[in-house]
């Protein structure tokens, strides 16, 4: 019995898939777990309003980092030619640069209008930091994808660790030094800048990437992968806004402190999801691309990935569900009791979202960008409708979040069946001609 178990464990660790996942998981574990582990300290240093603004700012950055690349980084992994991949990287870099400049201009010329939606005026100055965050998050994102193409998983892991370690240590140090209004934001931005520069240096030195601004070649690949900005950017931005919608909604219609409560709940629940899902997702992207190129069974890979995720995540999510009501006030303070309740509400939706997250690369391979644009648009509109219904009809934040979570459950169940059904049918990869 023990010998069989030992052999099974050895087989798992000898599997290249799990070796790569383990490498990325190590980086993700430290990167995602460290901020959560120190949050019991952070919630006792900074006020709920400061933490609430931090989560709202991070949500804005999350949307803009997706927009910044115009999703061209997704194409880096597709071509067999390294030269073409380098050209796509150069195109992605230009996209990040121009979008960051555009964000700066929007902030500058719309500052007065935007400031009307921010009640706490001390946070207004951080609007000018948004373009900086956009650029370096975009740089981190495109560098990450190129390193993934070249299978430099250890470097990706070290970049994630650097980002969150620096952020986590600095926010505590600055808090104790008395930067109670700005410590979180300064730490976040420094972490974004340093990690973005680090990964960029790594791809130059390790992956032999050369930024080449041959605009004729750039225009060719921009046209070839035109579906990326046309559909993928739309899909990703809509999806990101959809997932962050409660933070924006709560800060606008309830108060910034409750945004902090929701943000903390979402962060804690998302941690086990991102620890495993992101790592498996990056490896799955590479393996699904290789599977299509070699003509192997994609349906088997997808089914196997779903089962892997189900087995790995069901226990952590269940334990978090049954303990969160008591865990949050114990760890973060009595003022975060509501976060424990919110966590219980969010877990069913986020568990299903976790199962789907690595599969999101599929709609590129299957050329289903148009369908997914419609799907995510309907998803966003449905969520927006229930948030308004919860506020104006029920006037209760918990009931509002319940409705929001229920919509997520329904749409994610549909997506699981959709993926499993669509990959049974023959398809053509439009990018390999």
N, C-alpha and C positions, 0 to 999 in steps of 0.2 A: 504493500500500500504506500509506504513512505518512498520506496524506490520509484513508483509510478508518478507520485507527486513531484519528486525531485526531477525526474525526466521531463515532466510537463513544464516545470519552471525553467529548466535549461532550454527547452525548445522555444519558450516565449522569449528568453533573452537572446537566443541565437537568431530569432526572426528579425531581419533588417528593418521591417516596419516598426516593430516595437523598440528596437535600438534607437531609431531616429526619433520616435515619439518620446522615449525616455530622456533623450538629450534636450529636446525642446521643453519637455515637462519640467525638468530641473530648473531651467531658466524661468519658465512660467510660474512654477511654484513659488520661487523666491520673489519674482516680480509682482505676482498677484497677492500672495499671502502676507508679505511684509507690511504693506500699507494697512491691511486689515488687522494684523497683529498689534500694530502700534496705535490703532484708532482708539483703544481705551485710554491712552495717554492724550491723544489729540483732542478727544471730546471733553477732556477735563482742562485743557489749556485754552482752546478757542471757543467762542460763543456759537450758539446754534445758527445765528445769522451769518457769521463768517463762514462756517462750514456749509451752510445752504448756498451761499454765493459761489463757493469753491465748486460745488457739484454742478451748479448751473453753468459756470464758466467752462468746466471740463466737458459738459454736454455740448456746448457751443463748439468747442475745439474738436470734439468727436465728429460733429457734422462737417466742419470745415476741412478737417484733414482728409476726409473722403472726397470732398469736392475738389481739393487742391490738386490731386493727381489726375483728375478727370477719368479715373479708373484705368488709365493706360498701363499702370503697373501690372494689372492682371494679365496683360498680353506678354509680359517679359518671359513667362514660363512656357509659352506656347511654341515659339519657333525652334527648329533644330539648329539653325545657324546662330553662332555666337555674335557674329557681326550684326545681324538683325536685332538680336536681343540688346546689344549695346545701343543701337539706334533708338529702340523703344525706350531704353533708360534715359537717353538724352532728351527725347520727346517728353517723357514724364517729368524730368527735371525742369524743363522750360514751363510745363504746365503748372508746377508747384510755384515757380517764381512769379509767373504772371497772375495767378489766382491770389497769391499773397499780396501783391501790389494792388490788385483790384479790391481786396478786403480792406486794405489801408485807406484807399480812396473813399470807400463806402463809409467807413467809420468816421473819417475826417469830415466829409460833407453831410453826413446824416447824424452827427453827434447830438445835435439838439433834439431831433425827433426820437432817437434811441433813448436819450436820458429821461424822457417822459415816462418810460416804462420801468425805470429803475427807481424805486422809492428811497433806497438807502444811497444817498449821494456820494458817500465816501468810496463807493465801489466804482464810480464812473471812470476814474483814471485808468482802470484796468482794461477799459475798452481798447485803448491804444496798444495793449500787449497782445491782442487777438491776432493781428497779422504776423507777429513774431512766432507765436505758437503755431499758426497755420503753416508757416514755411518749414520750421524744423520738424514738426510732426509729419508733414508731407515728405521731407527728406528721409526721415526714419522709415517711412512706409515703403518708398520705392527701393531703398537700399535693402530693406528686409526681404522684399520679393526677389531681388536679384540674388541675394545670398541663398534664398530658398531654392532658386533654380540651380545653383551650383552645389547645393546640398551642404552648405557651411552651417550646419545646425548649431554647432557649439558657439559660433560667432553670434548668431541670432540670439541664443540664450544669454550670452554675456552682455549683449546690448540691452536686453530687457532688464537684466539684473542691475546694470549700471544706472539705468533710468530711474527705477523705483527705489533703489538703495540710496541714491543721492537725494531724491525727493523726500524720502522718509526720514533720513537723518537730519536734513536741513530744517524741516518743518518743526521738529522738536527743539533743535538748537535755537532757532529764531524765536520760537515761542517762549522759551526760558529767558531769552535775551530781551524780551518785552515787545517783540513785533507781533502783537496780538491781533492787529487788523490786517497786516500784510504778509505775515510769515508763510501762510499756506500758499499764497499766490507766487511769492518770490521763489519758494522751493519748487513749485510745480514747473515754472518757466525755466529755471536753471536745469532741472532734470530733462526737460524737452530739448533744450539747446545742446547740452553735452552729449546726450544719447544720439541725437540726430547727426552731429558732427562725427561721433565715434563710428557709427555704422558706415557713414559715407567714406571715411578714411579706410575702413576695413575692406570695402568692395574695391577701392582703388588699388590697395596693396595686395589683397588675397585673390580676388576674382578677376583681376586684370581688366577692369572696366575703364574705358576711355571715353570721356564725354566728347562727342563729336557733333558739332553743329553744322553738319552738311544738310542744308535745308531741303535740297532735292530729295535726299534719302529719307529725311524726317517726314516730308510731305507724303512720300510713298507709303511709309508704315502707318502714318496718321489716317490715310485713306483706307488702307487694308484693314485696320482695326477700328474703323469708324463706329462700330456698334458699341465700343467701350464708352466713349463720351455720350453717345446718343441715348443708349439704354442703360448701361451699367451704372453710370454716374447718377442717372435719374433714380434707378432702383436703389442704389446704396444710400443716397441722400434721403430719399423718402423713407427707407427702412430705418435709418439712423434717427431721423426726426420722430418717426413713429415710436421708436423705443425710448427716446428721451422726452417724449411729449408730456408725461406727468410732471417732470421737473419744471418745465416752462409753464405748464398750466397751474400747478400748485403755487409757484412763486408769484404768478400774476393774480390768481383769484383767491388764494388763501393767504399764505405769508411765506417769506423766505426761510423762516425757521423750520416750517413743515417740509420744505424742499430738502432741508438737511436730513430730516427724519426719513423721508422717502429715499434720498440718495444713499444714506447709510444702509438701509435695507437692501436696496438694489445692488450695492457694492458687495455686501456680505454674501448674498445669494449668488451673484454672478461669479464670485471667486472660484468655487469648485467647478463651475461651468467653463470658465476660461482656462483654468489650470489644465484641464484635460482636453476640452473641445478645441482650443486654439492649436495646441500641439498636434493633435490628431488631424485637425483640419489642414495644417500646412503640409504634413506628410501625405494626406489624402489627395490634396491638390496635385502633388507631384506624381503620385501613383496612378491617379485617374487619368492624368495626361499621358503617362507612359502606357497605360492599359489601352487607351484609344489608339495611340500610335502603333502599338504592336498587334492590335486586333483581338485582344483578349476579352474575357467576359466582364463587362462593366457592371452588369446586374448583380453578379456574385460579390464584387467588391463593395458595392453600395449596401447590400443586405448585410454583409459581414461587418461593415463599419457601424451600421445601426445597432447590431447586436453587441458589438464591442462597447459602444457608448452606453447602451442600456445596462449591461452588466457592471460597468465601472462606476456609474453615477447613481444608481438607484438607492444604494445605502447612504452615501453622504447627503443626498437631497432629503431622504426620509428622516435621517437624524436631525438635520437642520430644521425640518418642519416641526418635529415634536418637541424640540428644545428651545426654539427661538423666543417664545413668549417669556420665558424666564431668563434666557441667556443675554438678551440685549440690555435690560436694566442692570443686570449684574456686571456686565463687561463695560458698558458705556455710560452708565448713570441712569438714575430713575427717570430723567427727562426724556430718555429714549425708549420708554415702555411701548409707545405707539409704533416704534420701528419693528419691534418683535411681532406685533399683530400684522403689520404691513408685510413682513417677511413671509408669514404663513399664507397670506393671500397670493403673493407673487410666485411662490415655489412651483405650483403645478404648471403655470404658463412657462416659466423659465426652464423647467425640466424638459418640456417638449421642444422649446427653442434650442436647448442644448443638443438634443438629438439631431436637429436639422442643421445646426450651424456649420459642421464640416462639409455638408453636402451642397452648400451654396455656390461652390465652383461649378456644379453640374450644369446650371443653366447656360453657362458660357460654352461648355463642350457640346451641349445638346442644341445650341442655337435657339434658346427659348427666352431671349431677352424681352421680346414684345409681351409675351404672356406674363412674365414676372413683373414687368412694369405695371400692367393692369392689376395683378395680384396685390402688389405693395401699395398701389394707390387706393384700392378698395380697403385694404387693411388700415391704412392711415385714416381714411375718412370714417371708417367704422369706429376706430378708437376715439377720434375727435368727437364723434356724435355721442358716444357713451360718457365721455368726460364732461361734456356740456350737460347731458341729461342728469348725470350724477350730481353736478353742482346746482343746477337750476331747479331740478325736480325733487331731489333727495336732500340736498344741502348738507351732505355728510361726506367727509373725505374718505372714510373707510369703504362706504358703499360705492363711492366713485371708483376707487381702486379695484374693488371686486368686479365691477362691470368691465373695466379695462383689462383685467386679467382673463376674464371669461372670453372676451373677443380674441385674445392671444391664443387661448387654448383651442378654440374652434379653427382658427386659421392655420395653426401649426399641425393639427391632426390632418387637415385637408392636404397640407404640403407633403407630409410623409407618404400618404397614399398616392399623391400625384407623382412624386419622384420614383417610387417603386413601380408605378404603372408605365411611365413614359420611357424608362430605360429598357423595357422589354421590346421596344420598337426600333427598327433600324433608323439610323440618323447619319447625317453627313457633317463633318467638321469643316466649316467654310474657310478656316484659316490655313489649312494645309491643302494646297492645290498644286 
